[in-house]
Amino acid sequence: MTTDQAPKSARKSTARPLDKGDAEAARAYAGALIGAAGTSGDVDAALADLAAIRDEVLGPNPRFAAILASSQVPPAEKDRILRDLLEGRVAEVVLNFLRVLNRHGRLGLIAEIADEVRRQWDLKSGRVAVRVRTAAPLDEGQLEAVRKKVARLTPGTPVLQVEIDPELIGGLVVQIGDVVLDASVRNRLEQIRQRLIEGKTHEIQKRRDQFSHSA
């Protein structure tokens, strides 16, 4: 099981909502990369490279991402950029894959394809992606405790993706698919506030009822 802890700002994906055609293309290309990578170890390495390109190259450099996505930049120029930037730094299958995307005018989908590759590979491998937002880094004991709790809720092997979110006062928020488990201090404070409001409302109603009966 892998775990990644990184500041929230460093893990912003450049993925965007897709129309039907782009979503279908992302799924097809993701499946093609998994097939081309072959063995499990190669797929994991390709996933790591693609995620690094998304998070460390495209995310912090939106202008560069726009150049790759632009139809105004000749494919031959983009191919040169890809080879100069990535050759020898990423797995050969990943570089070849990006060059194929370039030839088909699909470099603008890199972030979305990276997300889709992860989703498909986790599904094939029986792994469940779990997003954990925490106010401070978790030590191994805390991470193992989270894994054990999540494992009771999921049929597969949980893979934790941990984000350090300074906006949280304390505690953590766990997301498994569309299910969000909020154990943050902010959420607990909000629950206490709501109980206080409900208690005050009940007390006011009780006094009104007493006044009405006495009248």
C-alpha positions as CSV (number, residue, x, y, z in Angstrom):
1,M,0.0,0.0,0.0
2,T,1.3,3.4,-0.9
3,T,0.8,6.6,1.0
4,D,1.6,10.1,-0.2
5,Q,1.6,13.1,2.1
6,A,1.9,16.5,0.4
7,P,0.7,20.0,1.0
8,K,-2.7,20.7,-0.4
9,S,-1.3,23.4,-2.8
10,A,1.2,20.9,-4.2
11,R,-1.4,18.4,-5.1
12,K,-3.8,20.5,-7.2
13,S,-4.8,18.5,-10.3
14,T,-5.2,20.4,-13.6
15,A,-8.0,18.0,-14.5
16,R,-11.2,19.7,-15.6
17,P,-14.8,18.6,-16.2
18,L,-15.0,16.9,-19.6
19,D,-17.6,16.7,-22.3
20,K,-18.7,13.3,-23.4
21,G,-16.2,13.0,-26.3
22,D,-13.2,14.0,-24.2
23,A,-14.3,11.7,-21.4
24,E,-14.5,8.8,-23.7
25,A,-11.1,9.7,-25.2
26,A,-9.5,9.9,-21.7
27,R,-10.9,6.4,-20.9
28,A,-9.6,4.9,-24.1
29,Y,-6.2,6.4,-23.8
30,A,-5.9,5.4,-20.2
31,G,-6.7,1.8,-21.1
32,A,-4.2,2.0,-23.9
33,L,-1.4,3.1,-21.6
34,I,-2.2,0.4,-19.1
35,G,-2.0,-2.2,-21.9
36,A,1.2,-0.7,-23.3
37,A,2.9,-0.7,-19.9
38,G,2.3,-4.4,-19.5
39,T,3.5,-5.7,-16.1
40,S,2.2,-4.3,-12.7
41,G,5.5,-2.8,-11.8
42,D,5.7,-1.0,-15.2
43,V,2.2,0.3,-14.8
44,D,2.9,1.7,-11.3
45,A,6.1,3.4,-12.7
46,A,4.1,4.9,-15.6
47,L,1.4,6.1,-13.2
48,A,4.0,7.7,-11.0
49,D,5.6,9.5,-14.0
50,L,2.3,10.7,-15.4
51,A,1.2,11.9,-12.0
52,A,4.5,13.8,-11.6
53,I,4.0,15.5,-15.0
54,R,0.5,16.5,-14.0
55,D,1.4,17.7,-10.4
56,E,4.9,19.0,-10.8
57,V,5.0,20.3,-14.4
58,L,1.5,21.2,-15.6
59,G,-0.1,22.2,-12.3
60,P,2.5,24.8,-11.4
61,N,3.0,26.0,-15.0
62,P,-0.4,26.7,-16.6
63,R,1.2,28.6,-19.4
64,F,3.3,25.6,-20.4
65,A,0.1,23.4,-20.1
66,A,-1.6,25.8,-22.4
67,I,1.2,25.6,-25.0
68,L,0.9,21.8,-25.1
69,A,-2.9,22.0,-25.5
70,S,-2.8,24.8,-28.1
71,S,-3.7,24.0,-31.7
72,Q,-1.6,27.0,-32.7
73,V,1.7,25.3,-31.8
74,P,2.9,22.9,-34.5
75,P,2.9,19.2,-33.4
76,A,6.6,18.9,-34.5
77,E,7.5,21.7,-32.0
78,K,5.6,20.1,-29.2
79,D,7.3,16.8,-30.0
80,R,10.7,18.5,-29.7
81,I,9.6,20.0,-26.3
82,L,8.5,16.7,-25.0
83,R,11.7,14.9,-25.9
84,D,13.9,17.7,-24.6
85,L,12.0,17.9,-21.3
86,L,11.3,14.2,-20.6
87,E,13.7,11.9,-22.5
88,G,15.7,10.0,-19.9
89,R,13.6,11.4,-17.1
90,V,10.4,9.3,-17.4
91,A,9.7,5.8,-18.5
92,E,10.0,5.3,-22.2
93,V,6.5,4.1,-22.5
94,V,5.3,7.3,-20.9
95,L,7.2,9.5,-23.3
96,N,6.0,7.5,-26.3
97,F,2.5,7.7,-25.0
98,L,2.7,11.5,-24.8
99,R,4.1,11.7,-28.3
100,V,1.1,9.6,-29.5
101,L,-1.3,12.1,-27.7
102,N,0.5,14.9,-29.5
103,R,0.0,13.3,-32.9
104,H,-3.7,13.0,-32.2
105,G,-4.0,16.5,-30.7
106,R,-4.8,15.2,-27.2
107,L,-2.1,16.7,-25.0
108,G,-4.7,18.9,-23.4
109,L,-6.1,15.8,-21.7
110,I,-2.9,14.7,-19.9
111,A,-4.3,15.6,-16.4
112,E,-7.6,13.9,-17.1
113,I,-5.9,10.8,-18.5
114,A,-3.6,10.6,-15.5
115,D,-6.7,10.6,-13.2
116,E,-8.4,8.0,-15.4
117,V,-5.4,5.7,-15.5
118,R,-5.2,5.7,-11.7
119,R,-9.0,4.9,-11.5
120,Q,-8.8,2.1,-14.0
121,W,-5.6,0.6,-12.5
122,D,-6.9,0.7,-8.9
123,L,-10.1,-1.0,-10.1
124,K,-8.1,-3.8,-11.9
125,S,-5.8,-4.2,-8.9
126,G,-8.6,-4.3,-6.3
127,R,-7.4,-1.1,-4.7
128,V,-9.5,1.7,-3.4
129,A,-8.3,5.3,-3.7
130,V,-8.8,7.1,-0.4
131,R,-8.3,10.8,-0.1
132,V,-7.3,12.0,3.4
133,R,-7.2,15.7,4.3
134,T,-5.4,16.5,7.5
135,A,-4.3,19.6,9.3
136,A,-0.8,18.2,10.0
137,P,1.3,15.3,8.8
138,L,0.4,11.9,10.1
139,D,3.0,9.5,11.6
140,E,3.0,5.8,10.6
141,G,1.0,4.8,13.6
142,Q,-1.8,7.3,12.7
143,L,-1.7,6.3,9.0
144,E,-2.0,2.6,10.0
145,A,-5.0,3.4,12.2
146,V,-6.7,5.2,9.3
147,R,-5.9,2.3,6.9
148,K,-7.5,-0.2,9.3
149,K,-10.6,1.9,9.8
150,V,-11.0,2.4,6.0
151,A,-10.3,-1.3,5.3
152,R,-13.5,-2.2,7.3
153,L,-15.5,0.1,5.0
154,T,-14.2,-1.0,1.6
155,P,-14.0,-4.3,-0.2
156,G,-10.5,-3.6,-1.7
157,T,-7.1,-2.5,-0.4
158,P,-7.1,1.1,0.6
159,V,-4.5,3.4,-1.0
160,L,-4.2,6.6,1.0
161,Q,-3.5,9.9,-0.7
162,V,-2.9,12.3,2.1
163,E,-3.1,16.1,1.7
164,I,-2.0,18.6,4.3
165,D,-4.8,21.1,4.4
166,P,-3.9,24.2,6.6
167,E,-7.6,25.3,6.4
168,L,-8.5,22.4,8.7
169,I,-8.2,23.3,12.4
170,G,-7.5,19.8,13.4
171,G,-8.6,16.2,12.8
172,L,-9.1,14.8,9.3
173,V,-11.5,14.3,6.5
174,V,-11.6,11.0,4.6
175,Q,-13.2,10.6,1.2
176,I,-13.8,7.2,-0.4
177,G,-15.4,7.8,-3.8
178,D,-18.4,9.9,-3.2
179,V,-18.6,9.2,0.6
180,V,-17.0,11.8,2.9
181,L,-16.3,11.0,6.5
182,D,-15.6,14.3,8.3
183,A,-13.8,13.9,11.6
184,S,-12.3,17.4,11.6
185,V,-12.4,19.7,14.6
186,R,-14.3,22.2,12.5
187,N,-17.1,19.7,11.9
188,R,-17.2,18.8,15.5
189,L,-17.5,22.4,16.5
190,E,-20.3,22.9,14.0
191,Q,-22.1,19.9,15.4
192,I,-21.8,21.4,18.9
193,R,-23.0,24.8,17.6
194,Q,-26.1,23.1,16.0
195,R,-26.9,21.3,19.3
196,L,-26.7,24.5,21.2
197,I,-29.0,26.2,18.7
198,E,-31.4,23.2,18.9
199,G,-31.2,23.4,22.7
200,K,-32.0,27.1,22.7
201,T,-34.8,26.6,20.3
202,H,-36.3,23.8,22.5
203,E,-35.9,25.9,25.6
204,I,-37.7,28.9,23.9
205,Q,-40.5,26.7,22.7
206,K,-40.8,25.2,26.2
207,R,-41.2,28.6,27.8
208,R,-43.7,29.6,25.2
209,D,-45.8,26.5,26.0
210,Q,-45.6,27.2,29.7
211,F,-46.7,30.8,29.1
212,S,-49.6,29.7,26.9
213,H,-50.7,27.2,29.5
214,S,-50.5,29.7,32.4
215,A,-52.5,32.2,30.3
